[in-house]
Amino acid sequence: MPLSTQSQADIDQYILIASLDNARNLSNILKAISFRDHAIFNATQNGLKVTVEDSKCLQANAFIQADIFQEYIIKEDTVGFQVNLTVLLDCLTIFGGSTVPGVCTALRMCYNGYGYPLTLFLEEGGVVTVCKINTQEPEEPIDFDFCSTNVTNKVILQSDSLKEAFSELDMTSEVLQITMSPSHPYFRLSTFGNSGNAHYDYPKDSDMMELFQCTKIQTSRYKMSLLKPSTKALALSCKVSVRTDSRGFLSLQYLVRNDDGQICFVEYYCCPDEEVEEE
């Protein structure tokens, strides 16, 4: 493969190198969080974490573990930079993102440190394209302080059931209300749109419910405009974990299998729009 012909001197200059035989394994997971132009990359020995935020109310993180990559070299404890995500996705699909079996775009992604561009070497069918994308100093991501010790309610669902719910709920509603309870209705999604109020209930013993852990009745509302970007991740995922903490903050963690059957995670954090008092 032409990418393998890069000289050792070329490779040695970089502090981060990540290579994939199939660039779709990166582009698909990044599409799941592409609702703003800029993304913060944070690389460690464990892999890549890519963060996108919106108005301090919504944060999406894509986690791509180091062993997903065919080659993953990092020469510092952490490497961070900010990059235009729209441009990066355009580059990753520069060959058209072929879905033809056996035809893949190979990728080597390299970064040389502060002030340097992110360099992509893309190869398909013997043709190599080099893209250089300007980077900025990364902003500090918002700390939503969402820790497992403060989680009050948690369910794990098959993604298909949540897709079905979203297709039936009224998306003209400004908010999505989530009710989680140890007793009926257990897990309920509610909207209040142009066609009236709609509810979608999940019994705790539903085949679609893999885990049900609810310690208290909790009803919170979230702006639909903030949740809509997460449907990109939902469409790719096979399971979703829905968690709320004592403040009503929402965590949606999506389990995504890539083209090679490997598992990646996408997580969305969302602030509550308003707390609904129980009658």
C-alpha positions in Angstrom: 0.0 0.0 0.0 1.5 3.4 -0.9 0.9 4.8 2.6 3.4 2.2 3.9 6.1 3.7 1.7 6.4 6.8 3.8 9.9 7.1 5.1 10.8 6.5 8.8 12.1 10.1 8.9 8.6 11.3 7.8 6.9 9.3 10.5 9.4 10.2 13.2 8.5 13.9 13.0 4.9 13.4 14.2 3.8 13.2 17.9 0.5 11.5 16.9 -0.1 8.9 14.1 -3.3 7.0 13.7 -3.9 4.7 10.7 -7.0 2.9 9.5 -7.5 0.5 6.7 -11.0 1.8 6.4 -11.5 5.6 6.9 -15.3 5.0 7.2 -14.6 3.7 10.7 -13.6 7.2 11.7 -15.9 9.3 9.5 -19.1 7.5 10.5 -18.5 8.0 14.2 -17.6 11.7 13.6 -20.8 12.2 11.6 -22.7 11.1 14.8 -21.4 14.3 16.6 -21.2 16.7 13.6 -23.7 19.4 14.7 -21.2 22.2 15.0 -18.2 23.2 12.8 -15.5 22.8 15.4 -14.4 19.7 17.3 -11.8 19.3 20.1 -9.5 16.3 19.7 -7.9 14.8 22.8 -5.5 11.9 22.2 -4.1 9.7 25.0 -2.6 6.2 25.1 -6.2 4.8 25.3 -7.3 6.4 22.0 -9.1 9.5 20.7 -11.8 11.5 22.3 -13.5 14.0 20.1 -15.8 16.6 21.6 -18.4 19.0 20.1 -20.4 21.4 22.2 -23.4 23.8 21.8 -24.1 26.8 23.9 -22.9 25.2 27.2 -26.1 23.1 27.2 -25.1 20.2 25.1 -21.9 18.2 24.7 -21.2 15.2 22.5 -18.2 12.9 22.8 -17.0 10.2 20.4 -14.6 7.7 21.8 -12.4 5.7 19.4 -10.2 3.3 21.3 -6.6 2.9 20.3 -7.1 -0.8 19.3 -9.6 0.3 16.6 -6.7 1.7 14.6 -4.3 -0.5 12.7 -1.5 1.8 13.8 -1.7 4.2 16.8 1.4 6.0 18.0 1.4 8.8 20.5 4.6 10.3 21.9 3.2 12.5 24.7 0.8 11.7 27.5 -1.9 13.8 25.9 -2.1 15.5 22.6 -4.9 18.1 22.0 -6.0 20.4 19.2 -9.2 21.9 17.7 -10.1 21.4 14.1 -12.9 22.2 11.7 -15.0 19.1 11.8 -16.9 19.9 8.6 -13.6 20.2 6.7 -12.2 17.0 8.3 -15.3 15.0 7.2 -15.1 16.4 3.7 -11.5 15.2 3.5 -12.2 11.8 5.0 -14.8 11.2 2.2 -12.8 12.8 -0.6 -13.0 9.6 -2.6 -16.7 9.5 -2.2 -17.0 7.2 0.7 -17.4 4.1 -1.4 -19.7 1.4 0.0 -18.6 -1.2 -2.6 -17.5 -4.4 -0.9 -13.7 -4.7 -0.8 -13.1 -1.0 -1.8 -11.9 1.0 1.2 -10.2 4.3 1.6 -7.1 3.8 3.8 -6.1 6.6 6.2 -3.0 7.8 8.0 -3.7 10.8 10.2 -0.7 12.7 11.5 -0.1 15.6 13.8 3.2 17.3 14.6 2.2 19.5 17.6 1.0 23.0 18.4 0.9 25.3 15.4 1.1 22.5 12.9 -1.8 21.3 10.7 -3.5 17.9 11.0 -2.2 16.0 8.0 -4.3 13.2 6.3 -2.9 10.7 3.9 -5.8 9.0 2.1 -5.3 6.2 -0.4 -7.7 4.3 -2.5 -7.0 2.2 -5.5 -3.3 3.3 -5.6 -4.2 7.0 -5.6 -2.9 9.0 -2.6 -4.3 12.3 -1.6 -2.8 14.5 1.1 -4.9 16.9 3.0 -3.6 19.5 5.6 -6.2 21.0 7.9 -5.4 24.0 10.1 -5.6 23.4 13.8 -6.2 25.7 16.7 -5.4 25.5 20.4 -8.2 23.5 22.0 -10.7 25.2 24.2 -11.4 23.5 27.6 -14.5 21.4 27.2 -17.4 22.1 29.6 -17.3 19.8 32.7 -20.9 18.6 33.1 -19.8 16.9 36.3 -21.9 13.8 35.4 -20.5 11.1 37.6 -21.9 7.6 38.2 -22.3 8.1 41.9 -24.9 10.8 41.3 -26.9 8.8 38.8 -30.4 8.2 40.1 -32.0 6.4 37.2 -30.6 4.3 34.3 -32.1 2.2 31.5 -30.4 0.4 28.6 -32.5 -0.1 25.5 -32.2 -1.7 22.1 -31.7 1.3 19.8 -34.5 0.1 17.4 -37.1 0.7 20.1 -35.9 4.3 20.6 -35.9 4.9 16.9 -39.5 3.7 16.8 -40.4 6.1 19.6 -38.8 9.1 17.9 -40.6 8.3 14.7 -44.0 8.3 16.5 -43.5 11.3 18.8 -44.5 14.8 17.7 -41.3 16.5 16.7 -43.1 19.9 16.6 -42.9 19.8 20.4 -40.3 22.3 21.8 -39.4 19.8 24.6 -39.0 16.1 25.2 -40.2 15.1 28.6 -38.6 12.0 30.1 -40.2 10.3 33.1 -38.3 7.5 34.9 -39.9 5.8 37.9 -39.5 2.6 39.9 -43.3 2.0 39.3 -45.6 2.7 36.4 -45.0 4.3 33.9 -41.4 3.2 34.4 -39.9 4.9 31.4 -42.0 7.4 29.5 -41.2 9.8 26.7 -43.7 12.7 26.2 -44.1 15.5 23.7 -46.4 18.5 23.6 -46.7 19.5 19.9 -49.1 20.9 17.4 -51.1 17.7 17.3 -51.5 17.5 21.0 -49.8 15.6 23.8 -48.1 12.2 23.0 -46.6 9.6 25.3 -44.5 6.6 24.6 -44.2 4.1 27.4 -41.7 1.2 28.0 -42.6 -1.5 30.5 -39.6 -2.4 32.6 -40.0 -6.1 31.5 -40.1 -5.2 27.8 -37.9 -7.3 25.4 -36.4 -4.0 24.3 -35.3 -3.1 27.9 -31.9 -4.7 28.7 -31.5 -2.9 32.1 -33.8 -1.0 34.3 -32.4 0.7 37.4 -34.6 3.4 38.8 -34.4 4.6 42.4 -36.8 7.5 42.4 -39.5 9.2 40.3 -38.0 11.8 38.1 -39.5 13.9 35.4 -37.3 16.3 33.4 -37.7 18.3 30.2 -35.1 18.8 27.5 -35.1 21.1 24.5 -35.9 19.1 21.4 -33.5 21.3 19.4 -30.7 20.1 21.7 -31.6 16.4 21.4 -32.1 16.3 17.7 -28.4 16.1 16.9 -28.2 12.9 19.0 -30.5 11.1 16.5 -27.5 10.8 14.2 -25.8 8.7 16.8 -29.0 6.8 17.5 -29.3 5.9 13.8 -25.8 4.2 13.9 -26.1 2.5 17.3 -27.4 -0.9 18.4 -27.9 0.0 22.1 -28.4 3.1 24.1 -28.0 3.8 27.8 -30.2 6.6 29.2 -29.1 8.0 32.5 -30.2 11.0 34.7 -28.5 12.3 37.7 -29.9 14.1 40.8 -29.8 17.4 39.0 -31.9 16.1 36.1 -28.9 16.2 33.7 -29.2 13.7 30.9 -26.6 11.3 29.5 -27.3 9.3 26.3 -24.6 6.8 25.6 -24.7 5.0 22.3 -22.9 1.7 21.5 -21.9 1.8 17.8 -20.4 -1.1 15.8 -18.2 -0.1 12.9 -17.8 -1.8 9.5 -15.4 -4.3 11.1 -17.7 -5.1 14.0 -15.6 -3.2 16.5 -17.3 -1.2 19.3 -17.1 2.6 19.7 -19.1 4.8 22.0 -20.8 8.2 21.5 -22.1 10.1 24.5 -24.3 13.1 24.7 -24.8 15.2 27.8 -27.8 17.6 27.9 -28.9 20.1 30.5 -32.5 20.0 31.6 -34.8 22.7 30.3 -36.9 22.8 33.4 -37.6 20.5 36.3 -41.2 19.3 36.4 -42.6 19.2 39.9 -44.4 15.9 40.7 -48.0 16.4 41.8 
